[in-house]
């Protein structure tokens, strides 16, 4: 029903920044809460950030708060994640996801409640 395609990942030095993008198909983008997850090598996938349907509500896990910024442009069916002040521990494949059901804060971290997933974009932070 909805396809999500991430882009913008790459190799960056410690302290650098990137802007990740996720473009959604369809005409119902504004009906979805959007989020970002990441999976580091050898680790479980973890919830990173979420943004409400209108873009007015945002949430970040403590490890990225103050460094990452989530935003969305409903007219372009796109959600962004600006990642800055990067550390080697930020190295991961970053995944975009969408859900129609309400969630708030850490209540958004359950993977099974997210309806659609992208294939991910890799970010490597070198020391």
N, C-alpha and C positions, 0 to 999 in steps of 0.2 A: 504493500500500500504506500509506504513512505520509504524512500531511499535516502540515505545520508552519506555524504562524501566529504571526508576531511582532506585538508591540505595545509601546507605551511610548515611542516616539520623539517628538520634538518640537523646539521652539526653546528654547534655553537660553543663558544668558550665560556668558562665560568664567568659569571657576571653579565653575560649577554642577554639578549631578548629575542623573542620571536612572536609572531602573531599567527595563531592557528585559526583556520576557518572551517566551517561545516555548512554545506549547502544541502537543503532538503528539497525533495520533489513534492509535487502536489500543490493544492490550493488551500490547505487547512493548517499551514504552519503556525499561525497565531493561536491555534487551539491547544498547542503542546507546550508543556514545560520542557525546557532543554537543559541538558547537562553534559558534563565532561567527566570521564574516568581516565585512569591511566594504569598501565601494567609495566612494572620494571622487570628486568631480566630475573627469572627465578622467583618472582614474587607474585602474590595474588593481585587481581585487579582491585583498585581502590577508587572510591568516589572522590572527586576533586572539587566540583563546583556545579551550581545550578542557577537557572534564571527563570523567573516567572513569565507568564504568557505575554504580558505587556512590556517586559523588560525593566519594570520598576522595582522588583524584588530580586535580590541576588544573595548567594550564600557561598562561602568558601570554607574548606577545612582548615584547621589551624596551621598546618604545615605550609600552606601557600598564601595565607591571608597577608595582604600588604604587598605581595609580589605579583600575583596573578589578577587579571581583570576579565570578567565575563561580560559580554554585551550581545545584543541581537538587533538585526534589522529585518523586521517582518516584511517590509516591502520587497526585500531581496531574498527572503527565505533563508537567511544566513544567521548563524550564531558564531561568535568569535571567542577565543580565549587568548588574551595577551599574557605571555609568560615572560617575566623579567627577573633580574637579579638571580640568574639561574645558577644552580648548584649541581654538582655531579649526581646527587641523589634525585634530581628531577628527571634523569634519563629514564625514558619509558616510551612505550607506544601509547599515544593519547587517542581516546575514543570519544566520539560524539554520540549522544543518545537522546531519545525523545519519549515523553510519556504524556498521556491524556489525563491520568488520575492525579489528584492533588497530593503534594507532599511539601514538607517544610524542613529546612535545615538537615540535620543528620537523618531525619526520617526519609530522605531521598536516596539513601545509600544502598538500598536493596536492589541488586541487579535485576531480579526477576520481575520487578514492577515496571521496568522500562520497556516500552513497546517496540522500539526500533533502535538499531545500532548501526553505526558505520564500521568500516573495516580498519580504521585507525591510521594515524600518521606518526612515524617514529621521530623522537627527539633525542639527540645524543648531546650531552654536555660534557665537554672535555676539561680536564684540570690543567 
